[in-house]
Amino acid sequence: MAQEVRTLELSTSVVQPITARLGNASIIQIPIEPVATNVGDPQMWLTEKAEKLVSIKPIQAGARDTNLAIITRQGTLNFSVHLAPDTEPFTQMVRVTRIVDDSKPLSPASSNRSETLAETIVQEIRTAQNYYALKQVNAGELHDVEQFTQMHETDTQNHSCTLLQSFRFRESRHVLLHFITENKSASPVSFDPRRTTVRIGETLFSPMAVSLGRTTLPPKGSAENFIILDGSNGLSPQQKFEILLVETTDSPAP
């Protein structure tokens, strides 16, 4: 039982859901040939690319839900992949007609920071967002960057945060966290980026900047996000970070 072919435009700030099924490949067609692909759990999921087509399929029945990034020269497309049982429909094909790079990282939370620092933070977020495309061409922007793959998940009743990658920018000593938020509830969930904290063990850290792809997630929606921490106090990108987002009680704007 396959879903009909979905045709849509995709924005780089949105995480598109895909439902996969064992024994089947879900196909994604994009308007340009991808530079590279990256799947969160390559031991359980197989990805292949041929010209403008990318396929993903589970290798084992016990495969956990994962994320898929398709890196193109027009921006990175992000997908959350859910393994469905045989009784549920799966995504047979997604046809992307246009890629819209609408990523707009937020300025640092503190308005007292200098414009130079704000520009540095924006550039570091863009470097992290396009890391795999830059790596493919051995771009100079990566000479000052260390990257570590992470798959740490923080769950609450209404939402989850999955840390995908962490970066350290040696020159600025900033540590950047790249993570996905997912709304697990049947109602919209809103976040206040100014109240975001990061915990390591029993210690809480306040970010220098928080960039949420969406401050309000629709039911079952998800988004790509970034946090920048001051690493001059000895923070390591290899540490286990727990991302704590604060939900707001305000109703989202219609």
C-alpha positions in Angstrom: 0.0 0.0 0.0 1.8 3.1 -1.3 0.9 6.7 -1.0 0.4 8.7 -4.2 3.3 10.5 -5.7 3.7 13.8 -3.8 4.8 16.9 -5.8 5.9 19.9 -3.8 8.4 22.8 -3.4 10.7 22.3 -0.4 12.4 24.9 1.8 15.7 24.3 3.4 14.3 25.4 6.8 11.6 22.7 6.8 12.0 19.0 7.6 9.8 16.9 5.3 8.4 13.7 6.7 8.8 10.4 4.8 7.2 7.1 5.7 9.3 4.1 4.7 8.5 0.3 4.7 10.7 -2.7 4.9 11.4 -4.2 1.5 10.6 -1.0 -0.3 12.6 2.1 -1.4 11.2 5.6 -1.0 12.3 7.7 -3.9 13.0 11.4 -3.8 13.4 13.3 -7.2 14.9 16.7 -7.0 15.4 19.3 -9.8 19.2 19.2 -9.7 21.8 16.5 -9.1 22.7 16.2 -5.4 26.2 16.8 -4.2 26.0 14.2 -1.4 23.5 12.5 1.0 23.8 11.8 4.7 21.6 9.5 6.7 21.5 9.5 10.5 21.8 5.7 11.0 23.7 4.2 8.0 23.8 0.8 9.7 20.0 0.5 9.5 19.2 2.5 6.4 20.5 2.4 2.9 20.7 5.5 0.7 21.6 5.6 -3.0 21.7 8.4 -5.5 21.6 8.3 -9.3 21.5 11.5 -11.2 18.5 13.5 -9.8 17.1 10.6 -7.8 17.8 9.6 -4.1 16.4 6.5 -2.6 16.2 5.4 1.1 15.1 2.1 2.5 15.4 0.2 5.8 17.9 -2.6 5.9 16.6 -4.3 9.1 13.1 -4.6 10.6 14.4 -3.0 13.8 15.5 0.2 12.1 14.7 3.3 14.2 13.3 6.5 12.8 16.1 8.5 11.3 16.9 11.7 9.4 18.1 12.2 5.8 19.9 15.2 4.4 20.3 15.7 0.7 23.0 18.3 0.0 22.6 20.3 -3.2 24.3 23.5 -4.5 20.9 25.3 -3.9 20.7 24.3 -0.3 20.3 21.2 1.9 17.0 19.4 2.0 16.1 17.7 5.2 13.8 14.7 5.8 12.6 12.8 8.9 12.1 9.1 8.0 9.6 7.0 9.9 9.5 3.2 9.5 5.9 2.1 9.1 4.4 -1.4 9.5 2.9 -3.3 6.5 -0.6 -2.2 7.5 0.3 1.5 6.9 1.0 3.3 3.6 4.5 4.2 2.8 6.0 7.1 0.7 6.6 5.7 -2.8 7.9 8.9 -4.3 8.4 12.6 -3.5 8.9 14.9 -6.5 10.6 18.2 -5.6 9.9 20.8 -8.2 11.8 23.7 -6.6 14.3 24.1 -3.8 13.9 27.3 -1.7 16.8 28.4 0.5 14.9 30.3 3.1 17.3 29.7 6.0 17.5 32.9 8.1 19.5 32.3 11.2 18.5 34.5 14.1 20.8 37.2 15.5 22.4 36.5 18.8 20.0 36.6 21.7 21.8 39.6 23.4 21.3 42.9 21.6 24.5 44.2 23.2 26.8 42.0 21.1 28.8 43.7 18.4 27.8 43.4 14.7 31.1 41.6 14.0 30.2 38.8 16.4 26.7 38.6 14.9 28.1 38.2 11.4 30.5 35.5 12.7 27.7 33.6 14.2 25.5 33.8 11.1 28.5 32.6 9.0 29.2 29.6 11.4 25.5 28.5 11.2 25.6 28.6 7.4 28.9 26.6 7.4 27.3 24.0 9.6 24.1 23.9 7.6 26.0 23.3 4.3 28.8 21.2 5.9 28.5 18.1 3.7 28.3 20.1 0.5 31.4 22.1 1.5 33.2 19.0 2.5 32.5 17.5 -0.9 34.4 20.3 -2.6 37.1 20.6 0.1 36.0 24.2 0.8 38.3 26.5 2.7 35.6 27.3 5.2 36.1 23.9 6.8 39.8 24.3 7.6 39.0 25.8 10.9 36.1 23.4 11.8 35.9 20.1 13.6 32.7 18.1 13.1 31.3 15.2 15.2 28.3 13.1 14.4 25.8 12.8 17.3 22.5 11.1 17.8 21.3 12.2 21.2 17.6 12.6 21.8 15.8 14.6 24.5 12.1 13.8 24.9 9.3 15.7 26.6 5.6 15.0 26.6 4.9 17.2 23.6 8.2 17.4 21.7 11.6 15.8 21.1 15.0 17.3 20.3 17.5 15.1 18.3 21.1 16.3 18.2 22.5 15.4 14.8 25.9 17.0 14.8 28.2 19.2 16.8 30.9 21.5 15.5 33.9 23.4 17.0 35.2 26.6 15.2 38.7 26.8 16.4 39.3 30.5 15.7 36.2 31.8 17.6 36.1 28.8 20.0 32.4 28.5 19.4 30.7 25.1 19.7 27.6 24.7 17.4 24.9 22.2 17.9 22.7 21.1 14.9 19.5 19.5 16.0 15.9 18.6 14.9 12.8 19.4 16.8 9.6 17.3 16.4 6.1 18.0 17.7 4.8 14.7 19.1 1.4 16.1 20.0 -1.8 16.6 18.1 -1.7 20.4 18.8 0.7 23.2 17.7 3.7 23.6 20.0 5.5 27.0 20.3 9.0 27.7 21.8 10.7 30.7 23.3 14.3 30.7 21.9 15.4 33.3 24.5 14.8 30.7 27.3 16.7 27.8 25.6 19.4 26.2 27.7 21.8 23.3 27.2 22.7 20.8 29.9 25.8 18.7 30.3 25.4 16.4 33.3 24.1 18.7 36.1 25.4 22.0 34.6 23.3 24.4 32.5 24.7 26.6 29.8 23.1 29.6 28.2 23.6 29.8 24.4 25.2 32.8 22.7 22.6 32.4 19.9 19.6 30.2 19.0 18.3 29.8 15.5 15.0 27.8 15.3 13.8 26.9 11.9 10.3 27.3 13.3 9.3 28.7 16.6 5.9 27.1 16.2 5.5 23.5 15.1 2.2 22.2 13.7 1.0 18.8 14.9 3.6 16.1 14.0 5.7 18.9 12.4 9.5 19.2 12.7 12.2 21.8 12.0 16.0 22.1 11.7 17.7 24.2 14.4 21.1 25.5 15.5 22.6 26.6 18.9 25.9 28.3 19.4 27.8 28.0 22.7 30.8 29.9 24.0 33.6 27.2 24.0 36.2 29.4 25.7 35.3 27.8 29.0 36.5 24.3 27.9 33.3 23.0 26.3 34.0 20.1 23.9 31.8 19.2 20.9 32.2 15.6 21.8 30.3 16.0 25.1 26.8 14.7 25.6 24.5 17.7 25.3 20.9 17.8 26.4 18.9 20.5 24.6 16.2 22.1 26.7 13.5 24.1 24.8 10.9 26.0 26.8 7.3 25.7 25.4 5.2 28.9 25.5 1.6 29.0 26.6 0.7 31.6 24.0 -1.5 30.4 21.2 0.2 30.6 17.8 -0.8 33.3 15.4 -3.4 32.1 12.8 
